[in-house]
Amino acid sequence: MSKEVHIDIGGGIRADYFVLRASVDEQGIYVVLDPRKFHCAYPLIYPNLHLVRWAASEKGDWKLPFVDSSVSEANMNFISDFMDWAGDGKAYDSIIESLKKTLKPNGVVYIREPNGTIRFLAERFEEHGFQVTRPIPIERDETETSVNMREMSKDSDGSVYFPMIFEARLS
């Protein structure tokens, strides 16, 4: 039986969102892609957590480093602000096209972004043949990553920043 592969595109140098998931789900494989050098020892603690320095922006090639139909779940959390939108968003579109190839037939992409950009990104996924759910506030989403993000985003006074989320699946 093959293990489910979960990826976090642009997951940060400490891989914050996937560490807890990897520690709880020892059967899954969790891969964090980020263009910067990682600064954490978590892969030594969790053998199912892999950190990949994905320097796509430096190469100009946004292809994901996975074989076709190998990824069960992808997460894209707050990366639109870091994308180069010159050339009509070709870099972001390139990631979407690569997701079409690497996702398993029943795979899903979770996109979490601020309310101001979420609908635009949902339209981008639809233009590439994905079916998307209506964006909802992250506070109403119960996926493991969203739950972890809510817990980690609480500041000292107890308030929480609530972005939006939608799911994208291939049609």
Phi and psi in degrees as a GROMACS rama.xvg file:
@    title "Ramachandran Plot"
@    xaxis  label "Phi"
@    yaxis  label "Psi"
@TYPE xy
-78.5975  148.171  SER-2
-80.7509  149.101  LYS-3
-76.3896  134.743  GLU-4
-104.193  125.782  VAL-5
-117.394  132.296  HIS-6
-123.181  151.459  ILE-7
-124.611  109.305  ASP-8
-84.5591  117.876  ILE-9
74.9122  43.6661  GLY-10
-75.7707  -5.06566  GLY-11
93.6846  155.746  GLY-12
-72.2346  -12.8518  ILE-13
-109.421  -1.28007  ARG-14
56.296  34.6931  ALA-15
-49.4688  -46.2523  ASP-16
-73.3863  -25.7309  TYR-17
-97.9981  -12.3039  PHE-18
-60.4139  -49.985  VAL-19
-63.9574  -42.1549  LEU-20
-61.3049  -42.8258  ARG-21
-65.4204  -33.4227  ALA-22
-73.2475  -28.2208  SER-23
-88.2134  -43.0361  VAL-24
-101.793  86.5379  ASP-25
-73.1445  -14.5312  GLU-26
-84.6618  -25.0584  GLN-27
-83.7151  160.109  GLY-28
-109.081  127.994  ILE-29
-118.15  120.535  TYR-30
-121.172  125.781  VAL-31
-108.56  124.914  VAL-32
-106.284  130.866  LEU-33
-154.275  145.971  ASP-34
-75.5526  -12.6075  PRO-35
-98.7894  165.229  ARG-36
-71.6119  135.254  LYS-37
-77.5836  146.934  PHE-38
-127.76  66.8704  HIS-39
-160.227  159.488  CYS-40
-107.757  13.9676  ALA-41
-56.4365  -38.204  TYR-42
-61.8182  -23.5325  PRO-43
-72.7351  -27.5552  LEU-44
-88.3326  -39.575  ILE-45
-117.981  101.215  TYR-46
-66.3024  -13.414  PRO-47
-94.0783  5.59495  ASN-48
-106.318  124.398  LEU-49
-123.771  132.196  HIS-50
-109.586  122.891  LEU-51
-119.926  120.513  VAL-52
-77.1049  99.181  ARG-53
-98.7542  93.1434  TRP-54
-88.1525  46.0853  ALA-55
-58.9899  -41.1633  ALA-56
-66.1398  -30.3142  SER-57
-72.3301  -36.0229  GLU-58
-85.9227  -20.6196  LYS-59
77.5009  9.54201  GLY-60
-115.544  110.461  ASP-61
-95.5505  16.1161  TRP-62
-65.6845  135.478  LYS-63
-76.634  142.044  LEU-64
-84.8236  55.943  PRO-65
-136.509  152.939  PHE-66
-74.2838  160.146  VAL-67
-58.0695  142.591  ASP-68
54.1445  43.2152  SER-69
-115.79  -13.1392  SER-70
-104.769  128.019  VAL-71
-83.1169  -39.6012  SER-72
-145.683  136.645  GLU-73
-124.655  143.974  ALA-74
-123.142  133.616  ASN-75
-126.165  100.58  MET-76
-110.571  109.379  ASN-77
58.0508  41.11  PHE-78
-99.3677  -13.8045  ILE-79
-62.6403  -31.6005  SER-80
-68.3364  -21.7451  ASP-81
-96.7721  -5.46559  PHE-82
-81.6824  147.417  MET-83
-83.8697  109.859  ASP-84
-89.7081  6.29737  TRP-85
-63.4409  149.937  ALA-86
73.1927  34.7449  GLY-87
61.5989  33.0368  ASP-88
74.4762  30.288  GLY-89
-61.0775  -34.4839  LYS-90
-64.9518  -47.6977  ALA-91
-64.3849  -42.7928  TYR-92
-61.9394  -34.8251  ASP-93
-64.0129  -38.6841  SER-94
-64.6669  -43.5314  ILE-95
-60.6466  -44.498  ILE-96
-62.441  -39.5315  GLU-97
-66.6567  -35.6591  SER-98
-62.5398  -36.1431  LEU-99
-58.3199  -34.0778  LYS-100
-83.6152  -38.7908  LYS-101
-86.1853  -20.2795  THR-102
-72.0704  142.11  LEU-103
-66.7196  161.556  LYS-104
-54.7053  -31.9055  PRO-105
-102.351  16.2391  ASN-106
-72.4367  161.202  GLY-107
-138.02  147.683  VAL-108
-115.092  130.327  VAL-109
-105.329  123.115  TYR-110
-114.165  120.768  ILE-111
-118.868  121.599  ARG-112
-150.581  164.237  GLU-113
-60.9001  154.083  PRO-114
-52.856  -34.3416  ASN-115
-66.7134  -23.0329  GLY-116
-115.53  -9.62589  THR-117
-62.7731  -41.6528  ILE-118
-68.4994  -38.0087  ARG-119
-59.9471  -43.4712  PHE-120
-68.9506  -36.0557  LEU-121
-60.7901  -40.7676  ALA-122
-63.5618  -37.5205  GLU-123
-61.386  -44.0414  ARG-124
-64.9166  -41.6527  PHE-125
-60.9895  -40.8364  GLU-126
-61.2258  -23.829  GLU-127
-98.6849  14.6007  HIS-128
91.1164  11.8432  GLY-129
-90.9259  148.922  PHE-130
-94.6728  131.208  GLN-131
-119.869  149.752  VAL-132
-84.7525  163.731  THR-133
-67.8443  131.302  ARG-134
-60.425  137.627  PRO-135
-128.658  159.39  ILE-136
-62.5581  141.495  PRO-137
-60.0183  -25.6618  ILE-138
-64.317  -19.5697  GLU-139
-99.0227  -2.56165  ARG-140
-91.3784  135.592  ASP-141
-110.472  15.2298  GLU-142
-64.6279  152.646  THR-143
-57.8151  -40.7391  GLU-144
-65.4057  -42.0147  THR-145
-63.1461  -41.7303  SER-146
-61.289  -44.8636  VAL-147
-63.3377  -41.3653  ASN-148
-63.6327  -39.3647  MET-149
-62.3716  -44.8214  ARG-150
-63.4738  -41.1253  GLU-151
-75.4206  -21.2966  MET-152
-91.7116  -2.51091  SER-153
-67.0216  130.236  LYS-154
-95.8874  -177.386  ASP-155
-60.8494  -28.6685  SER-156
-88.2175  3.36748  ASP-157
89.007  -3.20787  GLY-158
-77.8525  159.353  SER-159
-133.368  141.077  VAL-160
-88.4799  122.37  TYR-161
-113.047  99.1524  PHE-162
-79.5173  -172.21  PRO-163
-107.324  163.48  MET-164
-141.597  146.933  ILE-165
-140.778  159.698  PHE-166
-105.823  144.454  GLU-167
-127.278  130.353  ALA-168
-131.883  151.612  ARG-169
-68.6438  141.151  LEU-170
